[in-house]
């Protein structure tokens, strides 16, 4: 009887110790520290950048002189060039200055009105802008509005007479969106309205002193590298 009692005590002690060990092991597993998620720093747009851009333009031109007008006619073509700029980010607002210079082949001609029988052509060979940009950053996406000065040549040509080209200064306004794509690289697409005013084509080049008006809409994409 005594032996049976001692055996029961030993079995009970074994079960109790086993349960305690299991409980301690569960407690240790439950108390294991959880790894904190990696810190994700928001994107910052501040800094210099350079890039390339390219796209197309379409717009209108009109020739006017003492004899009347050609009426408005279409001009269109492509353009490609380079960009340089700087951004300052304050909170989510981004303020920047940007300049670009593009080779352009925006052109068009008409044989209407004062140009009847002697086709008149308007052409833009190069185009540059200097603009402010104001954007609101959604981390890696930056929608923005932009505006400033535009400059470029306006060339008027009359078949059989000659041509006249002036460098004009005008204005531009537009908007776009830029996105960070990888490392220091960003990509953008933008729209600009450009008005370069009038070129006065002299009588020696255009038969009669004539004002050549030029304005265009531009849609272009670009790739920038940020420093």
Backbone torsions as a table, in degrees:
resi	resn	phi	psi	omega
1	UNK	NA	-45.1	179.1
2	UNK	-60.3	-42.0	-179.7
3	UNK	-63.9	-40.3	179.6
4	UNK	-64.0	-37.7	179.1
5	UNK	-66.9	-42.3	-179.7
6	UNK	-66.8	-38.3	178.5
7	UNK	-63.3	-39.2	178.6
8	UNK	-65.0	-41.9	178.5
9	UNK	-61.0	-42.9	-178.7
10	UNK	-64.5	-41.2	-180.0
11	UNK	-65.8	-41.4	179.5
12	UNK	-64.0	-38.9	179.7
13	UNK	-65.5	-39.5	179.9
14	UNK	-63.8	-46.2	180.0
15	UNK	-61.6	-42.9	-178.2
16	UNK	-62.9	-44.1	180.0
17	UNK	-65.7	-38.1	178.9
18	UNK	-64.3	-44.7	179.3
19	UNK	-62.8	-39.0	-179.8
20	UNK	-66.4	-39.8	178.9
21	UNK	-64.7	-43.4	178.5
22	UNK	-62.1	-41.7	179.7
23	UNK	-64.2	-40.6	179.0
24	UNK	-65.3	-38.3	179.7
25	UNK	-65.9	-41.2	177.9
26	UNK	-63.6	-41.7	179.5
27	UNK	-62.6	-41.5	179.0
28	UNK	-63.7	-41.3	179.2
29	UNK	-64.7	-38.5	179.7
30	UNK	-69.7	-27.0	-177.2
31	UNK	-91.8	2.4	179.1
32	UNK	-63.0	133.1	-177.8
33	UNK	-64.2	141.4	177.7
34	UNK	-92.2	129.6	-178.9
35	UNK	-67.2	128.7	-179.5
36	UNK	-69.8	145.0	177.7
37	UNK	-63.8	150.3	-179.7
38	UNK	-63.3	142.3	180.0
39	UNK	-75.1	131.0	-179.6
40	UNK	-110.0	107.9	-179.2
41	UNK	-78.2	131.3	177.7
42	UNK	-64.1	151.2	-178.9
43	UNK	-69.4	140.3	178.7
44	UNK	-118.8	126.8	-174.2
45	UNK	-90.7	-3.1	-176.2
46	UNK	-66.0	136.2	174.3
47	UNK	136.4	171.2	176.6
48	UNK	-78.0	156.4	173.7
49	UNK	-153.7	154.6	172.6
50	UNK	-132.4	158.3	-179.2
51	UNK	-169.1	-174.8	175.4
52	UNK	-124.0	156.1	178.7
53	UNK	-145.0	159.8	177.6
54	UNK	-166.5	151.9	179.8
55	UNK	176.3	-145.9	-176.7
56	UNK	-144.0	159.8	179.0
57	UNK	-133.5	152.5	174.5
58	UNK	-147.0	144.8	-178.4
59	UNK	-170.4	-149.5	-175.2
60	UNK	-138.7	152.2	172.8
61	UNK	-136.9	155.9	176.7
62	UNK	-148.6	136.6	177.2
63	UNK	-104.9	131.0	178.7
64	UNK	-136.3	141.0	172.7
65	UNK	-151.8	-169.4	-175.8
66	UNK	-62.8	-18.7	-178.4
67	UNK	-87.0	-14.9	-178.4
68	UNK	138.7	-142.3	-173.9
69	UNK	-139.4	154.0	173.4
70	UNK	-80.9	-15.0	-168.2
71	UNK	79.8	156.8	178.8
72	UNK	-70.1	141.0	176.2
73	UNK	-138.6	159.0	-173.4
74	UNK	-77.3	143.3	168.3
75	UNK	-127.5	147.6	179.4
76	UNK	-161.7	164.2	178.7
77	UNK	159.8	-177.5	-177.9
78	UNK	-103.3	168.4	175.7
79	UNK	-155.6	151.7	-179.8
80	UNK	-152.9	145.1	-178.1
81	UNK	-175.0	-158.0	-175.9
82	UNK	-122.1	160.1	-175.2
83	UNK	-134.8	145.5	171.6
84	UNK	-140.9	144.8	-178.6
85	UNK	-167.6	177.4	177.7
86	UNK	-145.6	138.7	177.6
87	UNK	-116.9	145.8	168.1
88	UNK	-121.4	126.5	177.9
89	UNK	-106.3	127.0	176.3
90	UNK	-124.6	104.7	-171.5
91	UNK	65.5	-125.2	176.2
92	UNK	-97.0	-8.0	178.9
93	UNK	-82.0	139.2	179.9
94	UNK	-125.6	125.0	179.1
95	UNK	-115.6	136.2	-175.3
96	UNK	-148.1	163.3	171.0
97	UNK	-121.3	135.2	-177.3
98	UNK	-140.7	140.3	174.6
99	UNK	-131.8	150.2	178.0
100	UNK	-150.2	157.1	175.6
101	UNK	-139.3	128.5	-173.8
102	UNK	-128.6	142.4	162.9
103	UNK	-74.6	138.9	-174.6
104	UNK	-133.5	148.4	174.5
105	UNK	-132.4	41.6	179.0
106	UNK	-84.0	120.1	-174.1
107	UNK	-155.0	163.9	176.7
108	UNK	-171.6	162.2	-177.9
109	UNK	-143.7	164.2	178.8
110	UNK	-148.7	155.1	173.4
111	UNK	-124.3	28.2	-178.3
112	UNK	-102.2	161.7	174.6
113	UNK	57.9	-127.7	-178.4
114	UNK	-67.9	-10.9	179.8
115	UNK	-97.8	7.2	-178.8
116	UNK	-61.2	127.0	179.2
117	UNK	84.8	-18.9	178.3
118	UNK	-133.7	84.4	-174.5
119	UNK	-49.4	134.6	178.1
120	UNK	-106.4	135.2	178.8
121	UNK	-123.3	135.8	171.7
122	UNK	-110.1	134.5	-178.1
123	UNK	-141.8	143.0	173.7
124	UNK	-116.2	117.2	-177.0
125	UNK	-92.4	-26.9	178.2
126	UNK	-153.2	152.5	-174.4
127	UNK	-147.4	133.4	176.8
128	UNK	-133.2	157.7	175.7
129	UNK	-140.2	153.2	169.0
130	UNK	-130.1	116.1	-167.0
131	UNK	-135.7	154.8	164.6
132	UNK	-92.2	148.1	174.2
133	UNK	-126.3	138.7	173.1
134	UNK	-128.7	120.8	-178.4
135	UNK	-131.8	168.1	177.1
136	UNK	-126.3	114.2	-171.6
137	UNK	-81.9	128.2	167.3
138	UNK	-106.5	73.9	-175.1
139	UNK	58.3	-102.4	-175.3
140	UNK	-92.8	5.2	178.2
141	UNK	-117.8	134.9	-175.0
142	UNK	-132.9	91.5	169.7
143	UNK	-75.0	145.6	-175.0
144	UNK	-151.1	159.8	168.1
145	UNK	-114.2	155.8	-174.7
146	UNK	-150.6	153.8	177.3
147	UNK	-170.7	157.3	179.2
148	UNK	167.4	-144.8	-175.7
149	UNK	-97.0	147.2	174.6
150	UNK	-126.2	148.5	178.5
151	UNK	-148.4	148.6	-179.2
152	UNK	174.5	177.4	-179.7
153	UNK	-94.5	147.4	172.3
154	UNK	-123.8	115.5	-174.9
155	UNK	-112.3	127.4	175.5
156	UNK	-112.4	132.4	-178.8
157	UNK	-131.7	139.2	175.3
158	UNK	-120.9	123.2	-178.7
159	UNK	-55.9	128.6	178.1
160	UNK	87.5	-8.7	-179.8
161	UNK	-114.8	-66.4	-178.2
162	UNK	164.1	-158.0	-178.4
163	UNK	-148.1	159.9	178.0
164	UNK	-141.1	134.4	-178.1
165	UNK	-130.3	131.7	177.0
166	UNK	-126.5	148.5	170.5
167	UNK	-89.5	117.9	-176.7
168	UNK	-109.0	151.7	173.5
169	UNK	-116.2	131.0	-179.9
170	UNK	-140.3	-142.1	-176.5
171	UNK	-141.8	162.8	179.8
172	UNK	-147.7	149.7	176.7
173	UNK	-149.1	150.2	-179.7
174	UNK	178.1	-155.1	-179.0
175	UNK	-169.9	171.5	-179.7
176	UNK	-173.5	-168.8	175.8
177	UNK	-142.3	137.1	178.7
178	UNK	-123.0	145.7	-177.8
179	UNK	-138.1	138.4	173.2
180	UNK	-74.9	128.1	-174.5
181	UNK	-111.1	-37.6	179.9
182	UNK	-168.6	125.1	178.4
183	UNK	55.2	-128.9	-179.4
184	UNK	-85.0	4.1	-174.8
185	UNK	-90.4	137.1	173.1
186	UNK	-129.9	158.4	177.3
187	UNK	-129.5	147.7	-178.8
188	UNK	-141.7	160.3	168.5
189	UNK	-137.9	137.0	-175.9
190	UNK	-146.2	160.0	175.1
191	UNK	-120.0	136.2	175.5
192	UNK	-132.7	138.0	167.6
193	UNK	-101.7	129.2	-175.9
194	UNK	-124.9	129.8	175.6
195	UNK	-123.2	113.8	179.8
196	UNK	-99.4	7.1	176.5
197	UNK	72.4	-144.0	-172.9
198	UNK	-116.7	145.4	167.5
199	UNK	-108.5	130.5	177.2
200	UNK	-90.5	109.9	178.1
201	UNK	-87.3	117.4	-172.7
202	UNK	-68.0	164.7	179.5
203	UNK	-61.9	-31.5	179.2
204	UNK	-67.3	-26.6	-178.3
205	UNK	-100.9	-31.6	-174.7
206	UNK	-121.5	22.5	178.4
207	UNK	72.1	-47.8	175.9
208	UNK	-134.1	141.8	177.8
209	UNK	-53.6	121.6	-169.3
210	UNK	-135.9	139.0	173.2
211	UNK	-89.5	128.8	179.9
212	UNK	-111.8	109.0	-177.9
213	UNK	-89.1	143.8	-179.5
214	UNK	-145.1	126.4	168.4
215	UNK	-147.6	152.3	-172.2
216	UNK	-149.3	155.4	170.7
217	UNK	-105.1	136.4	-177.0
218	UNK	-124.8	131.9	168.9
219	UNK	-121.8	125.5	-178.0
220	UNK	-148.0	156.9	174.5
221	UNK	-111.4	164.1	-179.8
222	UNK	-155.3	156.7	173.8
223	UNK	-121.7	127.1	179.5
224	UNK	-118.4	150.5	174.8
225	UNK	-116.1	121.8	-177.4
226	UNK	-95.8	138.9	179.4
227	UNK	-99.6	NA	NA
